[in-house]
Amino acid sequence: MFEHARLKIERANQHIADFDAQAAAFFGSDAGAHTVIVKDDPETGNQFVEITPVTSLPDQFALILGDALHNLHAALDYAWWERTQPVTGTDLSGEDKHRARFPIYPDRAELERFIKHRLKLESLLGIADKLLDEIQPYKRGKGESLYHLHQLDIADKHRLLTPQAQVNEITGLVVENEKGKRFSTKPKSFLSRPVVFRPPNSRNLKLIHEGYCTATIVLGKGTPIPGAYVVPLLRRLVVAVNKALSILLT
């Protein structure tokens, strides 16, 4: 049972692995998570280094994210339809369309109303308690992750979700002054603003190494869960969908 739903979950996992791999490649590339510029200080005549985090990402990250979300949401709908359809081969027209969507609501009261209006359906009688007591697909329920999935999938249907890079720390940046003396940065933390590295009495600075960044990808502003770490979030959603399917099977 739920073979097609599990295919959708498998496909979502492939998208998540692809997202993770492309993030590693992006942050490890020359056009990665930060830019380094040597600037002049007009007041002292010395030079300093400005390190700026890169927050924008190529569009492929938004596309992969949307594909992963859609496959996970489709897995729920596939499983729900298979579990509740009264007769194999029933089409998805008229009243059947209501049974084709996995029920996810903002709160328990709305889920209870959904069940109350459909208790005449024999296929729903056996799983109504599972929905209310075990799955709880609503905000602040046990299945709140399913509510998040639903909100993200709806948002992606209307516009691209915009993940962004979040640079946490840079270390290992090395510059050399006109006398051949080298200076390196200690670990510096920054999230969205540039940081400045000022070697003492330095002129004609030469950049030797741009350093290494630790960075991750988060959901951007205007998304249903701004600031959420994308890959850990997607993995939690996979767990939540698998758990819901397991409950529907019992």
C-alpha positions as CSV (number, residue, x, y, z in Angstrom):
1,M,0.0,0.0,0.0
2,F,1.1,3.6,-0.6
3,E,3.6,2.6,-3.2
4,H,3.1,5.7,-5.3
5,A,3.2,7.9,-2.2
6,R,6.6,6.4,-1.3
7,L,7.9,7.0,-4.8
8,K,7.1,10.7,-4.2
9,I,9.0,10.6,-0.9
10,E,11.9,9.0,-2.6
11,R,11.9,11.7,-5.2
12,A,11.8,14.3,-2.5
13,N,14.8,12.8,-0.9
14,Q,16.7,13.0,-4.2
15,H,15.9,16.7,-4.4
16,I,17.1,17.2,-0.8
17,A,20.4,15.4,-1.6
18,D,20.7,17.5,-4.8
19,F,20.1,20.8,-2.8
20,D,22.7,19.8,-0.2
21,A,25.3,18.9,-2.9
22,Q,24.7,22.1,-4.8
23,A,25.0,24.2,-1.6
24,A,28.4,22.6,-0.9
25,A,29.5,23.3,-4.5
26,F,28.3,26.9,-4.3
27,F,30.0,27.7,-1.0
28,G,33.2,26.0,-2.1
29,S,33.4,28.0,-5.4
30,D,35.1,31.3,-6.2
31,A,31.6,32.9,-6.4
32,G,30.7,31.5,-3.0
33,A,29.6,32.8,0.3
34,H,31.7,36.0,0.6
35,T,33.6,38.7,-1.2
36,V,36.9,40.3,-0.1
37,I,37.9,43.8,-1.1
38,V,41.0,45.7,-0.1
39,K,40.2,49.4,0.5
40,D,42.0,52.6,1.4
41,D,41.4,54.5,4.6
42,P,41.6,58.2,3.6
43,E,42.2,59.3,7.2
44,T,45.2,57.2,8.0
45,G,46.6,56.3,4.6
46,N,46.5,52.7,5.6
47,Q,44.5,49.9,3.9
48,F,42.0,47.5,5.3
49,V,40.0,44.5,4.1
50,E,36.2,44.5,3.9
51,I,34.6,41.1,3.9
52,T,31.0,41.0,2.7
53,P,28.7,38.0,3.0
54,V,26.8,36.9,-0.1
55,T,23.1,36.3,0.6
56,S,21.5,35.9,-2.8
57,L,21.6,32.4,-4.4
58,P,21.1,31.1,-7.9
59,D,17.5,30.4,-8.9
60,Q,18.1,26.6,-9.0
61,F,18.0,26.5,-5.2
62,A,14.4,27.9,-5.1
63,L,13.4,25.4,-7.9
64,I,14.8,22.4,-6.1
65,L,13.2,23.5,-2.8
66,G,9.8,23.8,-4.5
67,D,10.1,20.4,-6.1
68,A,11.0,18.7,-2.8
69,L,8.0,20.3,-1.1
70,H,5.6,19.5,-3.8
71,N,6.6,15.8,-3.8
72,L,6.2,15.5,-0.1
73,H,2.8,17.1,-0.2
74,A,1.8,14.9,-3.1
75,A,2.8,11.9,-1.1
76,L,0.3,12.8,1.6
77,D,-2.5,13.4,-1.0
78,Y,-1.7,10.1,-2.7
79,A,-1.8,8.2,0.6
80,W,-5.0,9.9,1.7
81,W,-6.7,9.1,-1.6
82,E,-5.7,5.5,-1.5
83,R,-6.7,5.1,2.1
84,T,-10.2,6.7,1.8
85,Q,-11.4,6.1,-1.8
86,P,-14.5,3.8,-1.5
87,V,-13.9,2.0,-4.8
88,T,-10.8,1.5,-6.8
89,G,-11.0,3.5,-9.9
90,T,-13.3,6.3,-8.6
91,D,-12.5,9.4,-10.5
92,L,-11.4,12.8,-9.0
93,S,-14.5,14.8,-9.9
94,G,-17.3,16.2,-7.8
95,E,-17.4,15.2,-4.2
96,D,-14.4,12.9,-4.7
97,K,-12.1,15.9,-5.0
98,H,-12.6,16.6,-1.2
99,R,-11.3,13.1,-0.4
100,A,-8.3,13.5,-2.7
101,R,-6.6,16.1,-0.4
102,F,-4.9,15.2,2.8
103,P,-6.7,17.3,5.5
104,I,-4.4,19.9,7.0
105,Y,-6.0,22.9,8.9
106,P,-4.9,25.8,11.0
107,D,-6.4,24.4,14.1
108,R,-8.1,21.4,15.7
109,A,-11.5,22.9,15.5
110,E,-11.4,23.1,11.7
111,L,-10.1,19.6,11.4
112,E,-13.0,18.4,13.6
113,R,-15.5,20.2,11.4
114,F,-14.0,18.5,8.3
115,I,-14.4,15.1,10.0
116,K,-17.9,15.8,11.2
117,H,-19.1,16.7,7.7
118,R,-17.7,13.5,6.3
119,L,-18.4,10.9,8.9
120,K,-21.0,9.4,6.6
121,L,-18.1,8.1,4.5
122,E,-17.3,4.6,5.7
123,S,-13.7,4.9,4.5
124,L,-13.2,7.8,7.0
125,L,-14.7,6.2,10.0
126,G,-11.7,4.1,10.7
127,I,-9.1,6.9,10.6
128,A,-10.9,9.8,12.1
129,D,-9.5,9.2,15.5
130,K,-6.0,8.7,14.0
131,L,-6.3,12.1,12.4
132,L,-7.4,13.8,15.6
133,D,-5.4,12.0,18.2
134,E,-2.2,10.7,16.5
135,I,-1.5,12.7,13.3
136,Q,-2.9,16.1,14.4
137,P,-2.1,17.9,11.1
138,Y,-2.7,21.5,12.4
139,K,-0.7,24.3,13.9
140,R,0.6,23.4,17.4
141,G,-0.5,19.8,17.0
142,K,1.7,16.8,16.9
143,G,1.7,17.1,13.1
144,E,2.6,20.8,13.0
145,S,5.3,20.0,10.5
146,L,2.6,18.9,8.1
147,Y,1.0,22.3,8.5
148,H,4.3,23.9,7.7
149,L,4.6,21.7,4.6
150,H,1.2,22.7,3.5
151,Q,1.9,26.4,3.9
152,L,5.2,26.2,2.1
153,D,3.7,24.2,-0.8
154,I,0.9,26.7,-1.2
155,A,3.3,29.6,-1.2
156,D,5.5,27.9,-3.9
157,K,2.5,27.5,-6.1
158,H,2.2,31.2,-6.5
159,R,5.8,32.4,-6.4
160,L,9.3,31.1,-6.0
161,L,10.3,30.6,-2.4
162,T,13.5,32.5,-1.8
163,P,16.2,30.7,0.2
164,Q,19.2,32.8,1.0
165,A,22.8,32.2,2.2
166,Q,23.5,32.8,5.8
167,V,27.3,33.2,6.4
168,N,28.1,32.5,10.0
169,E,31.9,32.8,10.3
170,I,35.1,33.5,8.3
171,T,38.6,32.3,9.2
172,G,41.9,31.9,7.5
173,L,42.0,35.2,5.5
174,V,45.6,36.2,4.8
175,V,47.0,39.5,3.6
176,E,50.6,40.7,3.1
177,N,51.8,44.3,3.5
178,E,54.5,46.1,1.5
179,K,57.3,44.8,3.8
180,G,56.3,41.2,3.2
181,K,54.7,40.7,6.6
182,R,51.6,38.6,6.7
183,F,48.5,38.9,8.8
184,S,45.7,36.5,9.1
185,T,42.2,36.8,10.6
186,K,41.0,35.1,13.7
187,P,37.5,33.6,13.3
188,K,35.1,36.5,12.7
189,S,31.3,36.1,13.0
190,F,28.9,37.9,10.8
191,L,25.4,37.3,9.5
192,S,24.3,39.9,7.0
193,R,26.7,42.9,7.4
194,P,30.2,43.3,6.2
195,V,33.1,43.0,8.6
196,V,36.4,44.8,8.5
197,F,39.9,43.5,9.1
198,R,42.5,46.2,9.8
199,P,46.1,44.9,10.0
200,P,48.3,47.5,11.8
201,N,50.1,50.1,9.8
202,S,49.5,48.4,6.5
203,R,50.0,49.8,3.0
204,N,49.9,48.2,-0.4
205,L,48.1,45.2,1.0
206,K,48.2,42.1,-1.1
207,L,45.5,39.5,-0.7
208,I,47.1,36.0,-0.3
209,H,44.1,33.9,0.7
210,E,40.4,34.9,0.9
211,G,39.7,32.6,3.8
212,Y,37.0,30.0,4.5
213,C,33.4,30.6,5.4
214,T,31.0,28.4,7.3
215,A,27.6,29.1,5.8
216,T,24.2,27.5,5.4
217,I,20.9,28.2,3.5
218,V,17.8,29.5,5.2
219,L,14.3,30.5,4.1
220,G,14.2,34.2,3.2
221,K,11.9,37.0,4.3
222,G,8.3,36.7,3.1
223,T,8.3,32.9,3.3
224,P,6.0,31.1,5.8
225,I,9.0,30.1,8.0
226,P,11.6,32.8,7.5
227,G,15.1,32.0,8.9
228,A,14.5,28.2,8.9
229,Y,17.5,26.1,7.9
230,V,16.4,24.6,4.6
231,V,18.0,21.1,4.6
232,P,17.2,20.3,8.2
233,L,13.6,21.6,7.7
234,L,13.2,19.4,4.6
235,R,14.5,16.3,6.5
236,R,12.0,17.0,9.3
237,L,9.2,17.2,6.8
238,V,10.2,13.8,5.3
239,V,10.1,12.3,8.8
240,A,6.7,13.8,9.4
241,V,5.2,12.6,6.1
242,N,6.6,9.1,6.7
243,K,5.1,9.1,10.2
244,A,1.7,10.1,8.9
245,L,1.7,7.4,6.3
246,S,2.7,4.8,8.9
247,I,-0.3,5.9,11.1
248,L,-2.7,5.7,8.2
249,L,-1.5,2.2,7.5
250,T,-2.2,0.9,11.0
